[in-house]
Structure formats: C-alpha cells, structure tokens
Amino acid sequence: MPGFSSEMSDDEKRHQLACAVWHAMECHQVMEEFAEAKFVSHHLISSVFVRFLAEETGANFSAGLAVTLSELRGIVDELRKTQEKTTRGLSWRMDNHTENIKAVMKKAEVKYVPYAKND
C-alpha cells in the first residue's frame, strides 16, 4: 500500500481508502480465527507461546540454579574446613592420649602393644 499524501489525486485517495478498508477486513478475518479458537489454543499463538515459556523458564531456572550452586559450594567448603579442623584436633588429642598411656604403662611395667585391626 503506497504511503498517504495530501497531494494525491482523488483517484489515488479512493484507491488508498479501498486498500485501507480491504486490509482492515483481512485483519478482522484473522482476528475471528483467533477468537474462534479461543485465542490461546490457536496453532500460531500456542507454538510461539510455548517456545517463549520454555526459553523464559529455562533462563530463569538456570539463573536461579547458578546462585543455588554457588551457595551450596560455599556451605560445603565451610563444612570441609570445619571437618578438617575437627579431625586435626581429634588426631592430636588421640596421639597425645596414646603418649600418656605409654608413659603410664612404662611406670606400671606393662608392655605397650599397638591395636591391630582384624584382617
């Protein structure tokens, strides 16, 4: 459809008006198809809408998941540090306790035999 100009001849203006009415009628026919299909279930809309939802949901999910994974990594790292610190403390105490037992056994003249696991 050519652009409208006030300097058009009367025939060109009538042609412009006829084209505008024709396009409006075509739009109404397409709109009627959408309305009859209850709009949401129209095949043109539903496929585009489903694709849109999939993209948006996927993007939102992955963004949320990245934050959650970062938080979980931080929690796991803190727990690992705490566990390592606790293990070192327990190992030190057990080693210290073993040395104390050896000293007491020496005074009592009892032979120290290290614990052996059953194979």
Wavefront OBJ file of the C-alpha trace (Angstrom):
o trace
v 0.000 0.000 0.000
v 1.566 3.308 -1.004
v 2.035 5.980 1.644
v -0.680 8.610 2.015
v -0.101 12.168 0.860
v -2.467 15.127 0.931
v -1.347 15.994 -2.597
v -2.768 12.752 -4.066
v -5.361 12.898 -6.784
v -8.940 11.911 -5.974
v -8.463 8.524 -7.695
v -5.336 7.843 -5.643
v -7.168 8.814 -2.433
v -10.054 6.455 -3.279
v -7.537 3.685 -4.007
v -5.834 4.407 -0.683
v -9.172 4.225 1.157
v -10.119 0.967 -0.600
v -6.770 -0.575 0.345
v -7.180 0.521 3.962
v -10.689 -0.972 4.161
v -9.503 -4.200 2.481
v -6.597 -4.624 4.922
v -8.898 -3.898 7.880
v -11.304 -6.612 6.685
v -8.450 -9.107 6.299
v -7.323 -8.300 9.841
v -10.854 -8.903 11.146
v -10.956 -12.299 9.424
v -7.682 -13.342 11.056
v -8.848 -11.978 14.411
v -12.046 -14.022 14.048
v -9.939 -17.195 13.580
v -8.089 -16.429 16.801
v -11.342 -15.724 18.673
v -12.996 -18.943 17.439
v -10.020 -20.991 18.616
v -10.266 -19.217 21.979
v -7.015 -17.397 21.125
v -4.732 -19.416 23.408
v -5.195 -22.672 21.538
v -4.711 -21.142 18.080
v -1.833 -23.011 16.427
v 0.099 -19.838 15.587
v -0.080 -18.482 19.120
v 0.280 -21.714 21.077
v 3.572 -22.800 19.463
v 5.128 -19.360 19.844
v 3.847 -19.053 23.405
v 5.138 -22.488 24.380
v 8.546 -21.660 22.900
v 8.550 -18.351 24.791
v 7.645 -20.094 28.058
v 10.316 -22.746 27.549
v 13.015 -20.148 26.901
v 11.993 -17.923 29.795
v 11.511 -20.744 32.250
v 14.835 -22.299 31.251
v 16.635 -18.981 31.605
v 15.065 -18.278 34.992
v 15.751 -21.804 36.223
v 19.394 -21.781 35.187
v 19.940 -18.336 36.703
v 18.426 -19.499 39.986
v 20.345 -22.746 39.840
v 23.687 -20.962 39.416
v 23.051 -18.927 42.577
v 21.939 -22.028 44.473
v 25.006 -23.979 43.368
v 27.289 -21.134 44.440
v 25.636 -21.050 47.850
v 25.930 -24.834 48.182
v 29.619 -24.731 47.222
v 30.208 -22.130 49.916
v 28.402 -24.226 52.522
v 30.293 -27.381 51.528
v 33.639 -25.550 51.649
v 32.870 -24.222 55.138
v 31.835 -27.697 56.310
v 35.001 -29.198 54.827
v 37.165 -26.654 56.675
v 35.323 -27.340 59.927
v 35.633 -31.104 59.452
v 39.364 -30.876 58.704
v 39.904 -28.694 61.774
v 37.941 -31.131 63.954
v 39.840 -34.121 62.525
v 43.195 -32.463 63.224
v 42.100 -31.693 66.786
v 40.895 -35.235 67.413
v 44.039 -36.735 65.896
v 46.206 -34.523 68.107
v 44.215 -35.486 71.210
v 44.372 -39.199 70.363
v 48.127 -39.017 69.700
v 48.584 -37.145 72.967
v 46.421 -39.664 74.794
v 48.470 -42.568 73.361
v 51.693 -40.987 74.611
v 50.149 -40.570 78.080
v 49.049 -44.219 78.096
v 52.564 -45.342 77.065
v 54.060 -43.289 79.915
v 51.648 -44.793 82.471
v 52.255 -48.326 81.147
v 56.020 -47.821 81.397
v 55.649 -46.840 85.056
v 53.429 -49.869 85.680
v 55.897 -52.054 83.805
v 53.264 -53.161 81.288
v 54.242 -53.674 77.671
v 52.506 -51.425 75.114
v 51.029 -53.362 72.189
v 49.530 -51.214 69.432
v 45.986 -52.055 68.375
v 45.890 -54.257 65.272
v 42.785 -54.482 63.115
v 41.472 -57.929 62.253
v 42.306 -58.653 58.609
l 1 2 3 4 5 6 7 8 9 10 11 12 13 14 15 16 17 18 19 20 21 22 23 24 25 26 27 28 29 30 31 32 33 34 35 36 37 38 39 40 41 42 43 44 45 46 47 48 49 50 51 52 53 54 55 56 57 58 59 60 61 62 63 64 65 66 67 68 69 70 71 72 73 74 75 76 77 78 79 80 81 82 83 84 85 86 87 88 89 90 91 92 93 94 95 96 97 98 99 100 101 102 103 104 105 106 107 108 109 110 111 112 113 114 115 116 117 118 119
